[in-house]
Amino acid sequence: MTTAGNAGGQRVVVLGAGPGGYAAAFHAADLGMQVTLVDSEPNPGGVCLYRGCIPSKALLHVSALLHEAKQAREWGVVFEQPAIDLAALRAWKDSVVRKLTGGLGMLGRQRKVKYLQGRGRFADSHTLRVQLEGELVDVTFDYAIISTGSAPLQPGSLRLDSPRVMDSTTALELESVPDRLLVVGGGYVGLELGSVYASLGSAVTVVEITSGLLPGVDRDLVEPLAKRLATDFQSIMLDTRVTEMAKARGGVRVKLAALDREEEQSFDKVLVAVGRRPNSADLGLESTKVTLDGHGFIVTDAQRRTAEPAIFAVGDVAGEPMLAHKATHEAKVAVQAIAGRPVAFEPAAIPAVVFTNPEIAWCGLTESTARSSGVEITVLRYPWAASGRAATLGRSEGLTKLVIDSQTARVLGVGIVGAGAGDMIAEGTLAVETGARAEDLAATIHAHPTLSETVMEAAELFSGPATHYLGRARRGAG
């Protein structure tokens, strides 16, 4: 066993090189700290780049292209039936991943971040023991940042030792396109990956245990997506759960239980997408004072410091929401805290995006949350049927929605469903974060013709009709 130490300056070790980990390592290095970054992959990137956000969005781009090619018939442009070269599609997806992770590796080297490809466990509160290929290395540190992410959740009732049962990781490998695919879970992962497979030719059935897709998202935002998916998917079964799965010849036999019936169906493959669990096990935390909550998340304070003063935690392993951009922001807070600066993780809004077709994005308070808490709000809805840009795109099904404090006119929340909603939500997040009022958005000149105008015109509804829409504001508390 060898020992790796650093002389001079604060020695920081970061365990996990996802969007939280590499952001922490890079920021710490930029502040002059001596940084060691530990991860099992050859380059930084984590689940997001290797097996999550990036490969899934590459495939969703292809899915959207196939949809648009079909829709173009309505515009007088007819394409031949596309031929899918699955091997070439996989190769393109993988090339995107290699390019981005390789770029992060280069950025780390330019910052003189020491990168150790291996698995780390804490030996004590100031030592991380890293298993490299054929060697154990002890890395001593002044401070450590844990950013080990999360993994797909697979409850016991949904476990089956079969290559025909996939999680989000194996689904992205795209080994084949099954004729019949069951997606268990109507959350964002299930709907995104289900959309990909449906566009490639699978007959997709979605099973969701609750009464609606995307639980927790306002229903008026989900409705346009649900209508589209009702035609894209073979079946959407709500209030339904999987009670049993078993191997069958050439597939998987599944027992389904709904409120009023039970049935049995067979599928070529099953995708289990019912959530994720934090990667907090087997890190040697018992050798430190770090504590976990009842869900396995590492407990931290507002600076992302754990019960062990020298150890911080950020990203999925430190709690909901499990979003890459939240991890990156937390990482910077933790590094700033290590640097002794007055800082806290206290965002007013964290944007969330579902990259389906159409996309759904929201930030701040949802309408349902605001009403259930008794806040007196005004809800402003601007339908994209009134948007000239949406009409030119053939995407008039969208909606832009503002949740406004009725007394102060402050923007409390923003929700958007429609093409490009994920890019548009940034303006809403800025509005919530800076305490902007409805009149601030209404008085901001937006380029014409763009979809962003829907934010401006939605805000105009607070004081009267919008230029292109005579809708009314809905006021009141729950």
C-alpha atoms as one frame of an Amber mdcrd trajectory, in Angstrom:
protein
   0.000   0.000   0.000   1.223   3.470  -0.904   0.219   6.855   0.450  -0.663
   9.849  -1.712  -0.486  13.198   0.046  -0.160  16.833  -0.992   2.005  19.493
   0.562   0.785  23.041   1.081  -2.712  24.449   0.633  -5.982  22.734   1.401
  -6.033  19.120   0.280  -9.437  18.205  -1.078 -10.518  14.769  -2.235 -13.739
  14.359  -4.217 -15.348  10.928  -4.326 -17.464  10.561  -7.456 -16.947  12.449
 -10.726 -20.483  13.228 -11.840 -21.899  16.753 -12.352 -21.494  17.389  -8.625
 -18.084  15.783  -8.264 -16.238  17.186 -11.253 -17.790  20.625 -10.680 -16.509
  20.529  -7.096 -13.050  19.369  -8.162 -12.732  21.977 -10.895 -13.974  24.835
  -8.699 -11.674  23.820  -5.853  -8.719  23.710  -8.228  -9.665  27.138  -9.599
  -9.466  28.457  -6.009  -5.940  27.090  -5.599  -6.728  23.951  -3.636  -4.885
  20.688  -4.232  -7.493  18.302  -5.555  -7.765  14.560  -6.023 -10.823  13.280
  -7.910 -11.759   9.604  -7.546 -14.115   7.677  -9.808 -14.368   4.228 -11.384
 -14.721   5.562 -14.943 -11.742   6.531 -17.126 -12.891  10.167 -17.294 -15.199
  12.434 -15.303 -18.880  12.510 -16.202 -20.688  10.215 -13.813 -24.067   8.627
 -14.458 -25.328  11.790 -16.145 -22.837  11.670 -18.995 -22.189   7.941 -19.211
 -25.592   6.400 -18.524 -28.197   9.116 -18.039 -28.818  12.698 -19.117 -26.596
  12.871 -22.186 -27.145   9.493 -23.922 -30.885   9.670 -23.254 -31.124  13.167
 -24.743 -29.160  12.047 -27.797 -31.741   9.305 -28.366 -34.629  11.659 -27.620
 -33.310  13.995 -30.312 -33.562  11.140 -32.795 -37.050  10.360 -31.506 -38.146
  13.977 -32.034 -36.681  13.939 -35.542 -38.704  10.846 -36.433 -41.852  12.497
 -35.066 -41.227  15.650 -37.075 -40.655  13.646 -40.237 -44.113  12.117 -39.783
 -45.697  15.473 -39.000 -44.122  17.055 -42.092 -46.725  15.257 -44.209 -49.253
  17.811 -42.886 -47.048  20.583 -44.268 -46.787  19.057 -47.728 -43.405  17.398
 -47.257 -43.402  13.613 -47.527 -40.415  11.527 -46.429 -39.908   7.857 -47.138
 -40.324   5.473 -44.244 -37.052   5.824 -42.286 -34.734   2.860 -41.970 -33.194
   2.536 -38.496 -29.564   1.410 -38.372 -29.426   0.465 -34.700 -25.669  -0.136
 -34.671 -24.991   3.284 -36.211 -27.400   4.927 -33.769 -25.613   3.314 -30.816
 -22.249   4.374 -32.224 -23.388   7.979 -32.599 -24.767   8.058 -29.048 -21.546
   6.586 -27.697 -19.442   9.082 -29.659 -21.296  11.955 -27.977 -20.519  10.430
 -24.577 -16.836   9.899 -25.439 -16.464  13.452 -26.718 -17.961  15.050 -23.621
 -16.274  12.829 -21.027 -12.955  13.126 -22.836 -13.339  16.907 -22.793 -13.920
  16.836 -19.041 -10.803  14.732 -18.591  -8.806  17.321 -20.489 -10.262  20.167
 -18.408  -9.282  18.325 -15.237  -5.710  17.838 -16.416  -5.444  21.499 -17.416
  -6.499  22.404 -13.872  -3.933  19.943 -12.448  -6.629  17.853 -10.759  -5.187
  14.468  -9.842  -7.518  11.798 -11.211  -7.599   8.315  -9.708  -9.620   5.695
 -11.539 -10.776   3.386  -8.794 -13.237   2.856  -5.959 -12.867   4.751  -2.703
 -13.884   3.997   0.892 -13.204   6.105   3.957 -10.647   4.588   6.318 -11.195
   7.445   8.785 -12.310  11.079   8.789  -9.195  12.249   6.936  -8.215   9.248
   4.808  -9.823   7.818   1.676  -8.638   4.346   0.692  -8.781   3.910  -3.078
  -8.705   0.535  -4.804  -6.838   1.026  -8.051  -6.058  -1.728 -10.502  -3.851
  -4.021  -8.460  -3.032  -1.454  -5.779  -4.510   0.195  -2.697  -3.733   3.892
  -2.237  -4.457   5.963   0.857  -5.306   9.580   0.024  -5.125  11.889   3.022
  -7.173  15.047   2.933  -8.152  18.152   4.840 -11.630  18.059   3.332 -13.624
  15.531   1.342 -16.693  15.947  -0.857 -18.889  12.907  -1.469 -20.679  12.934
  -4.817 -21.395   9.278  -5.513 -24.785   9.824  -7.151 -27.604   7.320  -7.344
 -28.642   4.093  -9.045 -31.924   2.756 -10.474 -34.316   1.426  -7.847 -35.602
  -2.105  -8.366 -38.072  -3.247  -5.707 -38.214  -6.937  -4.869 -41.503  -7.504
  -6.679 -39.960  -6.172  -9.892 -36.735  -8.161  -9.785 -36.258 -10.908 -12.314
 -32.925 -12.395 -13.287 -33.371 -11.959 -17.016 -31.723  -9.825 -19.701 -35.246
  -9.037 -20.833 -35.802  -6.900 -17.730 -34.050  -3.557 -18.103 -33.403  -0.531
 -15.935 -32.611   2.935 -17.256 -28.942   2.026 -17.677 -29.420  -1.129 -19.723
 -32.263   0.444 -21.716 -29.843   3.094 -22.980 -27.549   0.402 -24.359 -30.194
  -0.093 -27.049 -29.262  -3.695 -27.761 -32.499  -4.268 -29.663 -35.931  -2.783
 -30.295 -38.507  -5.175 -28.805 -41.841  -5.632 -30.565 -43.680  -5.271 -27.245
 -42.209  -3.254 -24.376 -43.683  -2.769 -20.912 -42.564   0.350 -19.045 -43.191
   0.140 -15.304 -43.434   3.695 -13.997 -45.023   6.786 -15.533 -42.398   9.233
 -14.264 -39.969  11.183 -16.401 -37.491   8.320 -16.946 -40.186   5.870 -18.028
 -41.854   8.344 -20.368 -38.599   9.560 -21.915 -37.249   6.079 -22.624 -40.675
   4.780 -23.573 -40.882   7.578 -26.147 -37.518   6.588 -27.602 -38.483   2.943
 -28.014 -41.926   3.835 -29.396 -40.382   6.051 -32.071 -38.028   3.218 -33.031
 -40.933   0.815 -33.520 -41.840  -0.771 -30.170 -45.458  -1.137 -29.112 -45.116
   0.459 -25.673 -47.385  -0.115 -22.692 -46.907   2.095 -19.629 -48.088   1.007
 -16.188 -48.363   3.689 -13.489 -49.480   2.950  -9.933 -51.016   6.415  -9.391
 -53.973   7.991 -11.173 -51.891  10.122 -13.550 -48.629  10.324 -15.439 -45.816
  12.374 -13.895 -47.127  12.448 -10.322 -46.498  15.806  -8.645 -46.624  17.840
 -11.853 -49.636  20.135 -12.389 -52.267  18.336 -14.450 -52.746  21.136 -16.993
 -49.062  20.802 -17.905 -49.279  17.027 -18.201 -52.450  17.018 -20.317 -50.896
  17.938 -23.712 -48.198  15.305 -23.226 -50.710  12.671 -22.134 -52.736  13.296
 -25.307 -49.662  12.848 -27.489 -48.523   9.705 -25.666 -51.999   8.186 -25.971
 -51.345   8.003 -29.714 -47.618   7.199 -29.523 -47.978   4.365 -26.995 -50.062
   1.259 -27.431 -51.521   1.562 -23.935 -51.282   3.670 -20.772 -52.606   1.867
 -17.702 -53.140   4.114 -14.660 -53.985   2.978 -11.117 -52.250  -0.253 -12.038
 -49.372  -2.125 -10.471 -47.224  -5.094 -11.410 -47.765  -7.907  -8.913 -45.550
 -10.557 -10.483 -43.078 -11.092 -13.302 -41.890 -14.453 -14.599 -39.787 -15.708
 -17.461 -41.714 -16.967 -20.452 -40.659 -18.383 -23.796 -39.295 -15.448 -25.751
 -40.361 -12.851 -23.219 -41.652 -11.935 -19.774 -45.068 -12.812 -18.369 -46.471
 -10.026 -16.207 -49.419  -9.981 -13.818 -51.129  -6.610 -13.554 -53.581  -5.471
 -10.895 -55.828  -2.443 -11.473 -58.579  -1.036  -9.278 -61.264  -3.163 -10.890
 -59.469  -6.010 -12.594 -56.460  -8.301 -12.773 -54.897  -9.507 -15.974 -51.837
 -11.199 -17.376 -49.854 -10.090 -20.430 -46.610 -11.075 -22.099 -43.942  -8.674
 -23.337 -40.670  -9.079 -25.176 -38.935  -6.793 -22.679 -39.743  -4.862 -19.513
 -38.233  -1.535 -18.447 -38.426  -0.871 -14.705 -38.357   2.883 -14.069 -39.775
   3.433 -10.596 -37.170   5.734  -9.105 -33.572   5.871  -7.923 -31.705   5.207
  -4.675 -28.669   7.093  -3.316 -25.264   5.423  -3.621 -24.427   5.797   0.066
 -23.638   2.159   0.905 -20.151   0.650   1.075 -18.386   4.008   1.351 -16.839
   3.351   4.763 -19.016   6.006   6.347 -19.080   3.965   9.545 -15.456   5.034
   9.983 -16.620   8.653  10.149 -19.366  10.643  11.874 -21.351  10.955   8.621
 -25.024  10.034   9.120 -27.802   8.864   6.795 -31.523   9.584   6.908 -34.248
   6.964   6.631 -34.033   6.935   2.836 -30.275   6.436   2.697 -29.420  10.053
   1.853 -26.405  11.632   3.540 -27.536  14.276   6.026 -26.010  17.716   5.411
 -26.472  21.290   6.578 -27.043  24.395   4.443 -23.379  24.389   3.381 -23.577
  20.667   2.478 -21.369  19.767   5.429 -22.072  16.420   7.067 -21.939  15.556
  10.774 -18.221  14.985  10.129 -16.850  18.562   9.891 -14.235  17.694   7.266
 -16.654  15.869   4.941 -19.300  17.366   2.640 -21.871  15.683   0.395 -23.560
  16.957  -2.769 -25.841  15.719  -5.532 -28.168  12.720  -5.569 -26.510  11.130
  -2.541 -27.368  14.235  -0.491 -31.096  14.291  -1.179 -33.902  15.284  -3.511
 -34.338  16.560  -6.110 -32.006  14.221  -7.976 -30.992  16.627 -10.715 -27.584
  17.215 -12.271 -27.814  21.012 -12.140 -28.771  20.902  -8.480 -25.643  18.807
  -7.830 -23.445  21.297  -9.662 -24.808  24.207  -7.651 -24.379  22.317  -4.380
 -20.797  21.493  -5.352 -19.917  25.149  -5.698 -21.546  25.912  -2.343 -19.505
  23.177  -0.644 -16.230  24.394  -2.153 -17.000  27.986  -1.203 -17.678  26.810
   2.350 -14.339  24.989   2.421 -12.726  28.221   1.261 -14.227  29.936   4.308
 -16.687  32.098   2.463 -20.196  32.885   3.798 -22.415  30.741   1.602 -25.483
  28.491   1.835 -27.531  26.308  -0.470 -30.865  28.114  -0.473 -32.204  28.417
  -4.024 -35.655  29.907  -4.482 -36.183  27.767  -7.565 -34.638  24.648  -9.062
 -35.855  23.981 -12.605 -37.038  20.515 -13.589 -37.458  19.309 -17.163 -39.114
  16.255 -18.700 -37.560  15.838 -22.155 -40.534  14.171 -23.780 -42.378  15.396
 -26.872 -43.714  17.921 -25.928 -41.319  18.853 -23.147 -42.550  19.877 -19.702
 -40.569  22.244 -17.457 -41.329  23.990 -14.191 -39.682  25.841 -11.328 -40.645
  27.400  -8.016 -44.092  26.702  -6.594 -46.465  24.557  -8.602 -50.105  25.573
  -8.608 -51.134  22.471  -6.661 -48.477  23.061  -3.979 -49.393  26.719  -3.617
 -53.110  26.021  -3.298 -52.647  23.177  -0.820 -50.529  25.465   1.373 -53.188
  28.188   1.358 -51.125  30.828  -0.434 -53.320  33.394  -2.182 -52.216  33.155
  -5.785 -53.168  34.299  -9.240 -52.637  31.749 -12.003 -51.958  33.069 -15.489
 -52.250  30.661 -18.436 -51.279  31.517 -21.983 -52.194  28.843 -24.540 -49.785
  28.414 -27.419 -52.756  28.332 -29.770 -52.411  32.124 -29.527 -48.682  32.055
 -30.404 -47.660  32.854 -33.972 -44.333  31.066 -33.551 -46.030  27.919 -32.252
 -48.310  27.979 -35.301 -45.323  28.127 -37.667 -43.836  25.104 -35.904 -47.075
  23.140 -35.942 -46.850  22.946 -32.135 -49.858  24.855 -30.833 -50.616  22.319
 -28.087 -48.331  24.090 -25.611 -49.096  26.193 -22.543 -47.153  28.775 -20.523
 -48.265  29.236 -16.928 -47.281  31.687 -14.193 -48.091  31.328 -10.496 -48.205
  34.839  -9.024 -48.539  36.072  -5.445 -51.872  37.922  -5.570 -50.778  40.534
  -3.012 -47.250  41.382  -4.155 -47.449  40.314  -7.833 -44.192  38.379  -7.367
 -43.594  35.389  -9.602 -43.709  32.308  -7.348 -43.592  29.611  -9.991 -43.495
  28.985 -13.731 -44.641  25.971 -15.729 -44.300  25.372 -19.453 -45.362  22.507
 -21.693 -44.406  22.589 -25.337 -41.522  22.383 -27.776 -38.319  23.693 -26.202
 -39.846  24.143 -22.736 -36.576  23.010 -21.146 -34.707  25.924 -22.709 -37.462
  28.422 -21.953 -37.674  27.643 -18.215 -34.433  29.529 -17.504 -36.273  32.868
 -17.725 -38.845  31.606 -15.256 -36.165  30.403 -12.856 -34.447  33.786 -12.995
 -37.767  35.515 -12.341 -38.465  33.420  -9.230 -34.892  33.626  -7.972 -34.704
  37.421  -8.265 -38.202  38.137  -6.946 -39.436  39.565 -10.242 -43.037  40.696
 -10.483 -45.545  39.990 -13.235 -45.143  43.531 -14.568 -41.370  43.002 -14.886
 -41.923  40.103 -17.278 -44.715  41.922 -19.089 -42.553  45.032 -19.588 -39.533
  43.079 -20.852 -39.388  43.193 -24.649 -39.289  39.678 -26.071 -38.221  38.955
 -29.645 -40.961  38.265 -32.186 -41.870  35.698 -33.347 -40.572  33.423 -30.603
 -42.044  31.014 -28.111 -40.533  33.118 -25.318 -43.183  35.753 -26.049 -45.670
  33.463 -24.333 -43.982  34.286 -21.016 -44.412  38.015 -21.618 -48.035  37.698
 -22.709 -48.873  35.372 -19.823 -47.561  38.053 -17.467 -49.713  40.691 -19.200
 -52.793  38.749 -18.091 -52.186  39.799 -14.479 -53.482  43.292 -15.150 -55.716
  42.697 -18.176 -55.908  41.003 -21.581 -52.721  40.065 -23.374 -52.103  41.399
 -26.854 -52.973  38.123 -28.554 -55.211  36.490 -25.941 -58.299  37.618 -24.034
 -57.975  35.084 -21.250 -58.626  35.788 -17.596 -56.422  35.420 -14.557 -57.583
  32.859 -11.999 -57.276  34.246  -8.490 -57.690  32.748  -5.032 -56.279  30.291
  -2.530 -56.941  26.592  -2.146
